[in-house]
Amino acid sequence: MTEAEKERAKATAAAGVGAGVGTAGGASVGVLELAAAQGTVTGLSAGLVIGAGALAGALIGLAGWGVYRHFKKPKD
């Protein structure tokens, strides 16, 4: 495996972990949204909240990996 492939795999893993965390947070908010609603919220909107949490988590995980790489990079 080349260095570029290793870096791509690490970035993908970071995005995957972030998506998992975001999904858990989105699921919590989605379930609370369903429980608190009085018929105005559907399973679809709760699903959208969960999906948005997963997407946000993936983007934050990927951004965090980029910041980590920036600080870890050796100085010239």
MOWOSUL-V417347 format. One line per field, one symbol per residue. burial: # if it has 9 or more other C-alpha atoms within 8 Angstrom, else .. A space follows every 10 residues. Layout:
# MOWOSUL-V417347
burial = ???
This chain:
# MOWOSUL-V417347
burial = .....#.... ##.####### #######.## #.##...... #...###.## ########## ##..#..... ......
